[in-house]
């Protein structure tokens, strides 16, 4: 059933791509920036036309170009890879939400696979594909952290959202929401109704690890990609004025 739903979702996306073969304006800009980046090795000149756009997706396009793969063919591959990951992620999310119930998880996966708007967006050569895939797996880790108190799940959620932040700035809002939810708003008291400080501090571990995971992912990816930190401080962070709670 999982394989069948996954293949159905990819077939629908393939059909939509056949009916709409033209690239969007943003897709063309990303492909051009990745090509210039690969040819010149100069990140700043390649980014003249895309401004403060998050860099991870363009870097993923650049990897294929560096390997000699045509940028559009490689971009299509990335689109279907992340589309499949997104749909599969909803199966795992359903299992987390419904305590391992396989039928409910399959229903979640089916809804994600046939959703028309997400399908249209994710099949293009756009940042939305990797963003949605990273976000849904971050949500899987977040639900696990919330239900079980797992510190490792909270850290993994932060890592995934940190990577998602370098695809779209909206992930910064998701990270903030997650940290706020995991904060110890309520904690146990002893018989004298005095709060137990050690319990409060222990429950702070999850939100702090989530923040640490997000920061670690951003730092590691910037080092791997070779982008100067000034990109974040002078260009990308200016985009965060769009984030609203």
MDAnalysis code that builds the backbone (N, CA, C; Angstrom):
import MDAnalysis as mda
import numpy as np

u = mda.Universe.empty(735, n_residues=245, atom_resindex=np.repeat(np.arange(245), 3), trajectory=True)
u.add_TopologyAttr("name", ["N", "CA", "C"] * 245)
u.add_TopologyAttr("resid", np.arange(1, 246))
u.add_TopologyAttr("resname", ["UNK", "UNK", "UNK", "UNK", "UNK", "UNK", "UNK", "UNK", "UNK", "UNK", "UNK", "UNK", "UNK", "UNK", "UNK", "UNK", "UNK", "UNK", "UNK", "UNK", "UNK", "UNK", "UNK", "UNK", "UNK", "UNK", "UNK", "UNK", "UNK", "UNK", "UNK", "UNK", "UNK", "UNK", "UNK", "UNK", "UNK", "UNK", "UNK", "UNK", "UNK", "UNK", "UNK", "UNK", "UNK", "UNK", "UNK", "UNK", "UNK", "UNK", "UNK", "UNK", "UNK", "UNK", "UNK", "UNK", "UNK", "UNK", "UNK", "UNK", "UNK", "UNK", "UNK", "UNK", "UNK", "UNK", "UNK", "UNK", "UNK", "UNK", "UNK", "UNK", "UNK", "UNK", "UNK", "UNK", "UNK", "UNK", "UNK", "UNK", "UNK", "UNK", "UNK", "UNK", "UNK", "UNK", "UNK", "UNK", "UNK", "UNK", "UNK", "UNK", "UNK", "UNK", "UNK", "UNK", "UNK", "UNK", "UNK", "UNK", "UNK", "UNK", "UNK", "UNK", "UNK", "UNK", "UNK", "UNK", "UNK", "UNK", "UNK", "UNK", "UNK", "UNK", "UNK", "UNK", "UNK", "UNK", "UNK", "UNK", "UNK", "UNK", "UNK", "UNK", "UNK", "UNK", "UNK", "UNK", "UNK", "UNK", "UNK", "UNK", "UNK", "UNK", "UNK", "UNK", "UNK", "UNK", "UNK", "UNK", "UNK", "UNK", "UNK", "UNK", "UNK", "UNK", "UNK", "UNK", "UNK", "UNK", "UNK", "UNK", "UNK", "UNK", "UNK", "UNK", "UNK", "UNK", "UNK", "UNK", "UNK", "UNK", "UNK", "UNK", "UNK", "UNK", "UNK", "UNK", "UNK", "UNK", "UNK", "UNK", "UNK", "UNK", "UNK", "UNK", "UNK", "UNK", "UNK", "UNK", "UNK", "UNK", "UNK", "UNK", "UNK", "UNK", "UNK", "UNK", "UNK", "UNK", "UNK", "UNK", "UNK", "UNK", "UNK", "UNK", "UNK", "UNK", "UNK", "UNK", "UNK", "UNK", "UNK", "UNK", "UNK", "UNK", "UNK", "UNK", "UNK", "UNK", "UNK", "UNK", "UNK", "UNK", "UNK", "UNK", "UNK", "UNK", "UNK", "UNK", "UNK", "UNK", "UNK", "UNK", "UNK", "UNK", "UNK", "UNK", "UNK", "UNK", "UNK", "UNK", "UNK", "UNK", "UNK", "UNK", "UNK", "UNK", "UNK", "UNK", "UNK", "UNK", "UNK", "UNK", "UNK"])
u.atoms.positions = np.array([
    [0.823, -1.203, 0.000],
    [0.000, 0.000, 0.000],
    [0.867, 1.268, 0.000],
    [1.917, 1.263, 0.799],
    [2.814, 2.424, 0.845],
    [3.440, 2.661, -0.524],
    [3.946, 1.604, -1.133],
    [4.573, 1.732, -2.452],
    [3.555, 2.170, -3.491],
    [2.341, 1.634, -3.410],
    [1.296, 1.989, -4.366],
    [0.924, 3.468, -4.278],
    [0.741, 3.973, -3.061],
    [0.399, 5.388, -2.886],
    [1.548, 6.274, -3.353],
    [2.780, 5.862, -3.051],
    [3.946, 6.641, -3.482],
    [4.020, 6.713, -5.000],
    [3.815, 5.579, -5.671],
    [3.858, 5.562, -7.131],
    [2.716, 6.379, -7.732],
    [1.529, 6.316, -7.113],
    [0.400, 7.113, -7.588],
    [0.720, 8.608, -7.505],
    [1.278, 9.030, -6.374],
    [1.597, 10.455, -6.200],
    [2.633, 10.908, -7.220],
    [3.638, 10.082, -7.471],
    [4.666, 10.458, -8.446],
    [4.109, 10.450, -9.867],
    [3.181, 9.528, -10.158],
    [2.569, 9.490, -11.483],
    [1.739, 10.747, -11.735],
    [0.999, 11.196, -10.717],
    [0.220, 12.424, -10.859],
    [1.133, 13.624, -11.109],
    [2.251, 13.657, -10.406],
    [3.192, 14.755, -10.593],
    [3.837, 14.706, -11.977],
    [4.127, 13.508, -12.431],
    [4.712, 13.358, -13.758],
    [3.733, 13.832, -14.837],
    [2.468, 13.494, -14.659],
    [1.467, 13.916, -15.637],
    [1.323, 15.433, -15.639],
    [1.342, 16.016, -14.467],
    [1.253, 17.477, -14.403],
    [2.459, 18.115, -15.085],
    [3.638, 17.547, -14.899],
    [4.846, 18.078, -15.528],
    [4.744, 17.982, -17.048],
    [4.190, 16.871, -17.558],
    [4.026, 16.723, -19.005],
    [3.073, 17.774, -19.573],
    [2.026, 18.088, -18.807],
    [1.040, 19.063, -19.275],
    [1.520, 20.497, -19.101],
    [2.494, 20.702, -18.231],
    [3.005, 22.051, -17.952],
    [4.538, 22.032, -17.989],
    [5.116, 21.891, -19.185],
    [6.577, 21.729, -19.277],
    [7.373, 23.019, -19.099],
    [6.710, 24.173, -19.218],
    [7.436, 25.440, -19.138],
    [7.917, 25.701, -17.717],
    [9.139, 26.230, -17.605],
    [9.694, 26.574, -16.304],
    [9.114, 27.889, -15.807],
    [8.919, 27.976, -14.492],
    [8.509, 29.230, -13.877],
    [9.682, 30.217, -13.912],
    [9.350, 31.491, -13.693],
    [10.389, 32.516, -13.687],
    [11.441, 32.227, -12.623],
    [10.987, 31.900, -11.395],
    [11.937, 31.628, -10.322],
    [12.807, 30.421, -10.647],
    [12.212, 29.400, -11.280],
    [12.988, 28.216, -11.650],
    [14.130, 28.593, -12.592],
    [13.834, 29.446, -13.558],
    [14.868, 29.877, -14.499],
    [15.980, 30.637, -13.793],
    [15.600, 31.491, -12.843],
    [16.603, 32.248, -12.093],
    [17.494, 31.318, -11.277],
    [16.891, 30.316, -10.633],
    [17.679, 29.382, -9.826],
    [18.645, 28.583, -10.695],
    [18.147, 28.122, -11.850],
    [19.013, 27.349, -12.749],
    [20.166, 28.210, -13.255],
    [19.874, 29.445, -13.583],
    [20.918, 30.348, -14.079],
    [21.951, 30.627, -12.990],
    [21.478, 30.875, -11.763],
    [22.401, 31.139, -10.658],
    [23.280, 29.935, -10.376],
    [22.684, 28.734, -10.382],
    [23.468, 27.525, -10.134],
    [24.505, 27.303, -11.227],
    [24.129, 27.597, -12.474],
    [25.060, 27.423, -13.595],
    [26.238, 28.399, -13.484],
    [25.935, 29.645, -13.178],
    [27.004, 30.630, -13.013],
    [27.910, 30.278, -11.838],
    [27.314, 29.829, -10.767],
    [28.083, 29.439, -9.582],
    [29.023, 28.294, -9.912],
    [28.525, 27.312, -10.670],
    [29.352, 26.166, -11.052],
    [30.471, 26.575, -12.002],
    [30.160, 27.448, -12.931],
    [31.152, 27.833, -13.939],
    [32.228, 28.752, -13.382],
    [31.842, 29.672, -12.506],
    [32.786, 30.680, -12.027],
    [33.323, 30.398, -10.633],
    [32.584, 29.619, -9.854],
    [32.967, 29.398, -8.463],
    [32.752, 30.621, -7.592],
    [32.123, 31.637, -8.154],
    [31.901, 32.894, -7.438],
    [30.451, 32.962, -6.991],
    [30.238, 32.762, -5.712],
    [28.887, 32.738, -5.165],
    [28.204, 34.098, -5.306],
    [28.920, 35.163, -5.044],
    [28.303, 36.486, -5.005],
    [27.840, 36.939, -6.394],
    [28.652, 36.713, -7.406],
    [28.236, 37.122, -8.746],
    [27.075, 36.274, -9.249],
    [27.052, 35.007, -8.877],
    [25.950, 34.131, -9.285],
    [24.636, 34.547, -8.644],
    [24.721, 35.207, -7.490],
    [23.527, 35.566, -6.736],
    [23.018, 36.970, -7.027],
    [23.568, 37.611, -8.024],
    [23.146, 38.983, -8.313],
    [21.675, 39.074, -8.695],
    [21.158, 38.049, -9.383],
    [19.770, 38.094, -9.854],
    [18.772, 37.519, -8.851],
    [19.240, 36.792, -7.843],
    [18.304, 36.161, -6.901],
    [18.376, 36.787, -5.520],
    [19.259, 37.744, -5.311],
    [19.292, 38.500, -4.061],
    [19.530, 37.636, -2.837],
    [18.653, 37.799, -1.840],
    [18.836, 37.103, -0.573],
    [18.149, 35.761, -0.502],
    [17.935, 35.121, -1.643],
    [17.292, 33.805, -1.667],
    [18.120, 32.797, -0.876],
    [17.432, 31.952, -0.107],
    [18.125, 30.908, 0.655],
    [18.949, 30.039, -0.290],
    [20.190, 29.668, 0.101],
    [21.135, 29.117, -0.866],
    [21.117, 27.606, -1.061],
    [20.476, 26.842, -0.173],
    [20.685, 25.395, -0.206],
    [20.172, 24.764, -1.498],
    [18.993, 25.164, -1.953],
    [18.457, 24.546, -3.169],
    [19.343, 24.844, -4.379],
    [19.813, 26.079, -4.491],
    [20.675, 26.431, -5.618],
    [21.985, 25.640, -5.548],
    [22.459, 25.405, -4.331],
    [23.669, 24.588, -4.185],
    [23.402, 23.145, -4.630],
    [22.222, 22.620, -4.316],
    [21.882, 21.261, -4.758],
    [21.849, 21.189, -6.287],
    [21.324, 22.235, -6.933],
    [21.371, 22.276, -8.400],
    [22.811, 22.316, -8.895],
    [23.643, 23.069, -8.202],
    [25.047, 23.196, -8.599],
    [25.771, 21.849, -8.536],
    [25.428, 21.010, -7.566],
    [26.071, 19.701, -7.448],
    [25.892, 18.896, -8.731],
    [24.675, 18.890, -9.280],
    [24.430, 18.153, -10.520],
    [25.189, 18.735, -11.699],
    [25.233, 20.072, -11.759],
    [25.960, 20.722, -12.856],
    [27.444, 20.392, -12.764],
    [27.987, 20.402, -11.556],
    [29.403, 20.044, -11.370],
    [29.690, 18.623, -11.841],
    [28.677, 17.755, -11.745],
    [28.854, 16.366, -12.168],
    [28.594, 16.170, -13.655],
    [28.285, 17.258, -14.367],
    [28.073, 17.165, -15.805],
    [26.652, 16.846, -16.221],
    [25.692, 16.938, -15.301],
    [24.285, 16.646, -15.605],
    [23.599, 17.944, -16.020],
    [22.820, 17.949, -17.093],
    [22.074, 19.162, -17.475],
    [21.211, 19.655, -16.319],
    [21.193, 20.958, -16.134],
    [20.577, 21.511, -14.940],
    [19.079, 21.199, -14.854],
    [18.371, 21.220, -15.980],
    [16.933, 20.951, -15.936],
    [16.668, 19.478, -15.614],
    [17.436, 18.582, -16.210],
    [17.272, 17.150, -15.910],
    [17.555, 16.873, -14.441],
    [18.623, 17.472, -13.930],
    [18.968, 17.286, -12.516],
    [17.896, 17.918, -11.618],
    [17.396, 19.071, -12.006],
    [16.344, 19.716, -11.226],
    [15.084, 18.880, -11.188],
    [14.730, 18.248, -12.311],
    [13.564, 17.359, -12.321],
    [13.773, 16.176, -11.378],
    [14.976, 15.625, -11.394],
    [15.271, 14.508, -10.490],
    [15.102, 14.937, -9.035],
    [15.651, 16.104, -8.689],
    [15.520, 16.589, -7.323],
    [14.054, 16.793, -6.952],
    [13.268, 17.319, -7.895],
    [11.854, 17.573, -7.625],
    [11.130, 16.278, -7.284],
    [11.371, 15.234, -8.055],
    [10.669, 13.973, -7.796],
    [11.229, 13.268, -6.562],
    [12.509, 13.422, -6.308],
    [13.089, 12.832, -5.101],
    [12.461, 13.440, -3.852],
    [12.420, 14.767, -3.800],
    [11.865, 15.419, -2.623],
    [10.350, 15.261, -2.549],
    [9.678, 15.161, -3.697],
    [8.243, 14.895, -3.688],
    [7.954, 13.542, -3.061],
    [8.732, 12.540, -3.461],
    [8.552, 11.213, -2.879],
    [8.850, 11.195, -1.391],
    [9.898, 11.924, -1.000],
    [10.240, 11.989, 0.421],
    [9.127, 12.663, 1.218],
    [8.541, 13.714, 0.657],
    [7.449, 14.413, 1.336],
    [6.262, 13.481, 1.571],
    [5.845, 12.774, 0.534],
    [4.691, 11.875, 0.654],
    [4.993, 10.753, 1.645],
    [6.183, 10.179, 1.552],
    [6.560, 9.114, 2.484],
    [6.626, 9.640, 3.918],
    [7.079, 10.878, 4.074],
    [7.149, 11.465, 5.405],
    [5.795, 11.525, 6.089],
    [4.733, 11.721, 5.314],
    [3.403, 11.773, 5.911],
    [2.953, 10.411, 6.428],
    [3.492, 9.340, 5.881],
    [3.193, 8.023, 6.447],
    [3.764, 7.918, 7.858],
    [5.016, 8.325, 8.017],
    [5.640, 8.277, 9.339],
    [4.991, 9.276, 10.294],
    [4.564, 10.421, 9.760],
    [3.867, 11.391, 10.605],
    [2.548, 10.820, 11.107],
    [1.825, 10.143, 10.221],
    [0.571, 9.515, 10.635],
    [0.780, 8.473, 11.718],
    [1.852, 7.711, 11.611],
    [2.123, 6.702, 12.642],
    [2.450, 7.355, 13.975],
    [3.123, 8.496, 13.941],
    [3.415, 9.204, 15.186],
    [2.144, 9.794, 15.792],
    [1.307, 10.383, 14.944],
    [0.102, 11.034, 15.436],
    [-0.921, 10.039, 15.972],
    [-1.003, 8.880, 15.341],
    [-2.051, 7.918, 15.676],
    [-1.492, 6.643, 16.297],
    [-0.402, 6.802, 17.050],
    [0.148, 5.710, 17.868],
    [0.388, 4.432, 17.075],
    [0.969, 4.587, 15.898],
    [1.370, 3.427, 15.112],
    [0.278, 2.790, 14.296],
    [-0.913, 3.383, 14.260],
    [-2.005, 2.816, 13.477],
    [-1.680, 2.915, 11.989],
    [-1.566, 1.780, 11.344],
    [-1.114, 1.756, 9.953],
    [-2.153, 2.331, 8.996],
    [-3.432, 2.064, 9.243],
    [-4.479, 2.564, 8.347],
    [-4.526, 4.088, 8.371],
    [-4.479, 4.656, 9.565],
    [-4.489, 6.120, 9.665],
    [-3.260, 6.723, 8.993],
    [-2.125, 6.060, 9.137],
    [-0.907, 6.553, 8.503],
    [-1.025, 6.519, 6.980],
    [-1.667, 5.467, 6.443],
    [-1.863, 5.376, 4.996],
    [-2.809, 6.464, 4.496],
    [-3.819, 6.791, 5.295],
    [-4.743, 7.865, 4.910],
    [-3.999, 9.196, 4.853],
    [-3.158, 9.465, 5.854],
    [-2.345, 10.685, 5.843],
    [-1.457, 10.736, 4.608],
    [-0.855, 9.618, 4.289],
    [0.036, 9.559, 3.128],
    [-0.733, 9.800, 1.831],
    [-1.930, 9.219, 1.731],
    [-2.743, 9.392, 0.528],
    [-3.151, 10.849, 0.354],
    [-3.560, 11.499, 1.442],
    [-3.955, 12.910, 1.358],
    [-2.786, 13.780, 0.905],
    [-1.598, 13.491, 1.425],
    [-0.415, 14.257, 1.008],
    [-0.061, 13.978, -0.447],
    [-0.259, 12.726, -0.872],
    [0.131, 12.349, -2.232],
    [-0.751, 12.929, -3.309],
    [-2.048, 13.144, -3.010],
    [-2.968, 13.624, -4.045],
    [-3.337, 15.091, -3.857],
    [-2.749, 15.752, -2.880],
    [-3.059, 17.167, -2.661],
    [-2.654, 17.974, -3.890],
    [-3.601, 18.654, -4.551],
    [-3.273, 19.270, -5.849],
    [-2.303, 20.431, -5.765],
    [-2.455, 21.305, -4.774],
    [-1.590, 22.484, -4.704],
    [-0.159, 22.083, -4.392],
    [0.011, 21.225, -3.394],
    [1.352, 20.768, -3.036],
    [1.985, 20.006, -4.191],
    [1.172, 19.211, -4.894],
    [1.694, 18.470, -6.038],
    [2.221, 19.382, -7.124],
    [1.480, 20.449, -7.429],
    [1.903, 21.380, -8.475],
    [3.173, 22.122, -8.068],
    [3.226, 22.533, -6.820],
    [4.389, 23.298, -6.359],
    [5.642, 22.429, -6.300],
    [5.493, 21.213, -5.797],
    [6.666, 20.382, -5.542],
    [7.288, 19.822, -6.810],
    [6.561, 19.806, -7.917],
    [7.115, 19.223, -9.130],
    [7.965, 20.229, -9.908],
    [7.891, 21.498, -9.554],
    [8.685, 22.499, -10.247],
    [10.114, 22.549, -9.738],
    [10.945, 23.259, -10.462],
    [12.339, 23.443, -10.048],
    [12.385, 24.614, -9.072],
    [11.832, 24.382, -7.900],
    [11.647, 25.422, -6.905],
    [12.136, 24.958, -5.548],
    [12.289, 25.913, -4.641],
    [12.762, 25.596, -3.292],
    [11.717, 24.884, -2.455],
    [10.447, 24.959, -2.862],
    [9.375, 24.373, -2.052],
    [9.520, 22.867, -1.878],
    [10.063, 22.179, -2.882],
    [10.203, 20.727, -2.777],
    [11.053, 20.295, -1.598],
    [12.320, 20.707, -1.529],
    [13.139, 20.324, -0.375],
    [12.619, 20.916, 0.937],
    [12.058, 22.126, 0.872],
    [11.524, 22.722, 2.100],
    [10.414, 21.861, 2.695],
    [9.458, 21.448, 1.868],
    [8.343, 20.651, 2.364],
    [8.811, 19.296, 2.875],
    [9.759, 18.679, 2.166],
    [10.257, 17.379, 2.602],
    [10.962, 17.486, 3.955],
    [11.830, 18.483, 4.109],
    [12.521, 18.669, 5.387],
    [11.533, 19.027, 6.500],
    [10.532, 19.840, 6.173],
    [9.572, 20.272, 7.185],
    [8.735, 19.113, 7.698],
    [8.317, 18.216, 6.816],
    [7.455, 17.128, 7.282],
    [8.245, 16.146, 8.142],
    [9.504, 15.877, 7.810],
    [10.292, 14.995, 8.664],
    [10.645, 15.683, 9.986],
    [10.804, 17.014, 9.939],
    [10.982, 17.758, 11.192],
    [9.741, 17.635, 12.063],
    [8.573, 17.649, 11.438],
    [7.327, 17.509, 12.187],
    [7.201, 16.110, 12.795],
    [7.664, 15.108, 12.073],
    [7.677, 13.749, 12.632],
    [8.519, 13.713, 13.907],
    [9.713, 14.294, 13.833],
    [10.589, 14.329, 15.010],
    [9.981, 15.170, 16.121],
    [9.306, 16.264, 15.759],
    [8.706, 17.131, 16.776],
    [7.584, 16.416, 17.531],
    [6.727, 15.724, 16.801],
    [5.629, 15.002, 17.457],
    [6.191, 13.927, 18.387],
    [7.242, 13.258, 17.953],
    [7.868, 12.254, 18.813],
    [8.441, 12.906, 20.069],
    [9.104, 14.046, 19.902],
    [9.660, 14.747, 21.063],
    [8.558, 15.193, 22.012],
    [7.453, 15.653, 21.470],
    [6.350, 16.149, 22.294],
    [5.663, 15.014, 23.044],
    [5.519, 13.862, 22.395],
    [4.778, 12.760, 23.000],
    [5.631, 11.915, 23.939],
    [6.925, 11.827, 23.664],
    [7.771, 10.930, 24.446],
    [8.774, 11.654, 25.324],
    [8.974, 12.963, 25.083],
    [9.995, 13.688, 25.835],
    [11.399, 13.402, 25.376],
    [11.545, 12.848, 24.181],
    [12.860, 12.476, 23.661],
    [13.703, 13.705, 23.343],
    [14.882, 13.793, 23.935],
    [15.796, 14.895, 23.644],
    [16.435, 14.737, 22.264],
    [16.712, 13.495, 21.878],
    [17.323, 13.266, 20.565],
    [16.360, 13.641, 19.448],
    [15.060, 13.389, 19.642],
    [14.072, 13.769, 18.634],
    [13.988, 15.281, 18.513],
    [14.061, 15.994, 19.643],
    [14.044, 17.452, 19.611],
    [15.262, 17.987, 18.856],
    [16.426, 17.391, 19.086],
    [17.644, 17.820, 18.393],
    [17.538, 17.552, 16.895],
    [17.019, 16.375, 16.519],
    [16.848, 16.046, 15.103],
    [15.865, 17.002, 14.437],
    [14.798, 17.370, 15.154],
    [13.848, 18.342, 14.628],
    [14.553, 19.664, 14.346],
    [15.400, 20.108, 15.270],
    [16.151, 21.334, 15.061],
    [17.082, 21.237, 13.867],
    [17.759, 20.108, 13.718],
    [18.646, 19.917, 12.572],
    [17.890, 20.051, 11.251],
    [16.739, 19.380, 11.168],
    [15.963, 19.397, 9.934],
    [15.412, 20.796, 9.634],
    [14.967, 21.485, 10.678],
    [14.456, 22.839, 10.465],
    [15.586, 23.815, 10.134],
    [16.769, 23.576, 10.698],
    [17.918, 24.397, 10.337],
    [18.244, 24.262, 8.856],
    [18.211, 23.022, 8.354],
    [18.423, 22.813, 6.918],
    [17.297, 23.445, 6.102],
    [16.061, 23.320, 6.611],
    [14.919, 23.914, 5.905],
    [15.022, 25.430, 5.867],
    [15.603, 26.041, 6.911],
    [15.785, 27.492, 6.926],
    [16.656, 27.969, 5.775],
    [17.549, 27.111, 5.307],
    [18.410, 27.479, 4.191],
    [17.792, 27.115, 2.845],
    [16.516, 26.703, 2.866],
    [15.748, 26.566, 1.629],
    [14.661, 27.632, 1.555],
    [13.963, 27.854, 2.677],
    [12.964, 28.927, 2.763],
    [12.986, 29.509, 4.176],
    [12.802, 30.831, 4.264],
    [12.919, 31.494, 5.565],
    [11.770, 31.147, 6.510],
    [10.646, 30.594, 5.982],
    [9.520, 30.257, 6.855],
    [9.878, 29.212, 7.908],
    [10.938, 28.448, 7.658],
    [11.342, 27.450, 8.642],
    [11.786, 28.087, 9.951],
    [12.228, 29.349, 9.900],
    [12.594, 30.043, 11.135],
    [11.378, 30.189, 12.039],
    [10.231, 30.434, 11.440],
    [8.994, 30.521, 12.223],
    [8.632, 29.161, 12.820],
    [8.797, 28.111, 12.021],
    [8.502, 26.764, 12.533],
    [9.412, 26.423, 13.716],
    [10.690, 26.799, 13.599],
    [11.630, 26.528, 14.692],
    [11.208, 27.278, 15.952],
    [10.818, 28.532, 15.797],
    [10.395, 29.319, 16.952],
    [9.141, 28.741, 17.590],
    [8.182, 28.353, 16.753],
    [6.968, 27.724, 17.283],
    [7.309, 26.453, 18.063],
    [8.180, 25.621, 17.493],
    [8.537, 24.373, 18.170],
    [9.181, 24.603, 19.519],
    [10.079, 25.571, 19.573],
    [10.740, 25.889, 20.840],
    [9.727, 26.384, 21.870],
    [8.805, 27.240, 21.438],
    [7.793, 27.761, 22.359],
    [6.908, 26.652, 22.906],
    [6.538, 25.710, 22.059],
    [5.674, 24.610, 22.515],
    [6.405, 23.701, 23.498],
    [7.697, 23.477, 23.269],
    [8.456, 22.565, 24.126],
    [8.913, 23.203, 25.435],
    [8.762, 24.512, 25.578],
    [9.145, 25.146, 26.838],
    [8.316, 24.583, 27.995],
    [8.924, 24.445, 29.172],
    [8.216, 23.844, 30.324],
    [7.253, 24.838, 30.968],
    [6.122, 25.032, 30.317],
    [5.140, 25.969, 30.870],
    [4.559, 25.462, 32.180],
    [4.480, 24.150, 32.333],
    [3.983, 23.563, 33.574],
    [4.970, 22.484, 34.018],
    [5.205, 22.380, 35.277],
    [6.101, 21.357, 35.793],
    [5.650, 20.964, 37.190],
    [6.153, 19.831, 37.638],
    [5.686, 19.249, 38.899],
    [6.122, 20.069, 40.105],
    [5.394, 19.929, 41.176],
    [5.750, 20.550, 42.449],
    [5.823, 19.477, 43.514],
    [6.506, 19.816, 44.611],
    [6.603, 18.851, 45.703],
    [5.418, 19.021, 46.647],
    [5.466, 18.323, 47.738],
    [4.342, 18.329, 48.667],
    [4.089, 19.707, 49.254],
    [5.110, 20.550, 49.317],
    [4.946, 21.902, 49.855],
    [4.563, 22.920, 48.786],
    [4.209, 22.392, 47.607],
    [3.816, 23.216, 46.449],
    [4.932, 24.134, 45.961],
    [6.164, 23.842, 46.337],
    [7.303, 24.585, 45.807],
    [7.767, 23.920, 44.512],
    [8.068, 24.673, 43.493],
    [8.532, 24.061, 42.246],
    [9.875, 23.368, 42.431],
    [10.053, 22.300, 41.734],
    [11.320, 21.576, 41.768],
    [12.214, 22.132, 40.665],
    [13.239, 22.881, 41.011],
    [14.086, 23.509, 39.974],
    [14.717, 22.502, 39.036],
    [15.094, 21.326, 39.568],
    [15.762, 20.359, 38.701],
    [14.818, 19.839, 37.624],
    [13.525, 19.741, 37.953],
    [12.556, 19.306, 36.953],
    [12.406, 20.364, 35.866],
    [12.340, 21.617, 36.285],
    [12.218, 22.721, 35.329],
    [13.423, 22.776, 34.399],
    [14.624, 22.658, 34.960],
    [15.839, 22.723, 34.153],
    [15.930, 21.525, 33.215],
    [15.498, 20.354, 33.701],
    [15.556, 19.173, 32.860],
    [14.618, 19.313, 31.659],
    [13.491, 19.935, 31.859],
    [12.544, 20.107, 30.763],
    [12.950, 21.238, 29.820],
    [13.886, 22.059, 30.238],
    [14.441, 23.048, 29.321],
    [15.366, 22.408, 28.288],
    [15.797, 21.189, 28.561],
    [16.765, 20.537, 27.688],
    [16.228, 20.379, 26.265],
    [14.950, 20.001, 26.137],
    [14.389, 19.799, 24.796],
    [14.408, 21.068, 23.935],
    [13.815, 22.179, 24.401],
    [13.857, 23.375, 23.538],
    [15.267, 23.879, 23.259],
    [16.173, 23.745, 24.240],
    [17.547, 24.185, 24.007],
    [18.238, 23.309, 22.968],
    [17.993, 22.009, 23.028],
    [18.582, 21.108, 22.033],
    [18.000, 21.362, 20.650],
    [16.730, 21.725, 20.611],
    [16.125, 22.029, 19.323],
    [16.770, 23.266, 18.699],
    [16.977, 24.290, 19.505],
    [17.678, 25.485, 19.023],
    [19.102, 25.154, 18.599],
    [19.774, 24.344, 19.410],
    [21.156, 23.966, 19.097],
    [21.222, 23.190, 17.790],
    [20.248, 22.312, 17.556],
    [20.214, 21.564, 16.297],
    [20.043, 22.468, 15.101],
    [19.152, 23.467, 15.223],
    [18.954, 24.403, 14.125],
    [20.210, 25.193, 13.821],
    [20.864, 25.679, 14.871],
    [22.094, 26.444, 14.682],
    [23.194, 25.577, 14.083],
    [23.318, 24.348, 14.570],
    [24.351, 23.443, 14.062],
    [24.158, 23.161, 12.575],
    [22.906, 22.937, 12.166],
    [22.638, 22.658, 10.758],
    [23.006, 23.842, 9.873],
    [22.655, 25.044, 10.313],
    [22.971, 26.238, 9.523],
    [24.483, 26.399, 9.376],
    [25.212, 26.245, 10.482],
    [26.664, 26.423, 10.445],
    [27.324, 25.381, 9.554],
    [26.930, 24.109, 9.733],
    [27.550, 23.033, 8.946],
    [27.274, 23.211, 7.459],
    [26.039, 23.560, 7.117],
    [25.692, 23.709, 5.701],
    [26.432, 24.892, 5.080],
    [26.529, 26.000, 5.809],
    [27.266, 27.143, 5.270],
    [28.730, 26.797, 5.032],
    [29.333, 26.055, 5.962],
    [30.727, 25.634, 5.778],
    [30.848, 24.693, 4.582],
    [29.924, 23.753, 4.462],
    [29.954, 22.784, 3.367],
    [29.776, 23.479, 2.016],
    [28.850, 24.434, 1.970],
    [28.555, 25.124, 0.717],
    [29.629, 26.149, 0.375],
    [30.279, 26.690, 1.386],
    [31.308, 27.681, 1.162],
    [30.778, 29.087, 1.008],
    [29.681, 29.383, 1.698],
    [29.072, 30.710, 1.635],
    [29.521, 31.521, 2.841],
    [29.939, 32.760, 2.654],
    [30.388, 33.566, 3.790],
    [29.238, 33.881, 4.742],
    [29.522, 33.949, 6.046],
    [28.463, 34.280, 7.012],
    [27.807, 35.629, 6.744],
    [28.505, 36.529, 6.051],
    [27.931, 37.838, 5.757],
    [26.669, 37.718, 4.904],
    [26.536, 36.588, 4.164],
    [25.313, 36.374, 3.387],
    [24.099, 36.343, 4.301],
    [24.238, 35.663, 5.430],
    [23.118, 35.591, 6.366],
    [22.872, 36.927, 7.049],
    [23.937, 37.570, 7.481],
    [23.772, 38.780, 8.278],
    [23.315, 39.980, 7.458],
    [23.727, 40.048, 6.176],
    [23.435, 41.235, 5.378],
    [22.335, 41.028, 4.338],
    [22.025, 39.771, 3.990],
    [21.036, 39.550, 2.949],
    [19.881, 38.674, 3.433],
    [20.206, 37.471, 3.832],
    [19.130, 36.516, 4.114],
    [18.310, 36.922, 5.331],
    [18.942, 37.426, 6.369],
    [18.204, 37.790, 7.578],
    [17.225, 38.921, 7.326],
    [17.472, 39.731, 6.296],
    [16.529, 40.797, 5.975],
    [15.190, 40.245, 5.530],
    [15.175, 38.987, 5.064],
    [13.937, 38.357, 4.629],
    [13.050, 37.976, 5.808],
    [13.611, 37.910, 7.006],
    [12.850, 37.419, 8.151],
    [11.783, 38.416, 8.611],
    [11.776, 39.615, 8.033],
    [10.692, 40.528, 8.382],
    [9.349, 40.030, 7.848],
    [9.385, 39.012, 6.998],
    [8.131, 38.422, 6.494],
    [7.541, 37.404, 7.477],
    [8.331, 36.981, 8.449],
    [7.864, 35.958, 9.387],
    [6.899, 36.578, 10.373],
    [5.739, 35.994, 10.522],
    [4.732, 36.478, 11.457],
    [4.211, 35.301, 12.261],
    [4.066, 35.501, 13.580],
    [3.447, 34.483, 14.417],
    [1.917, 34.667, 14.431],
])
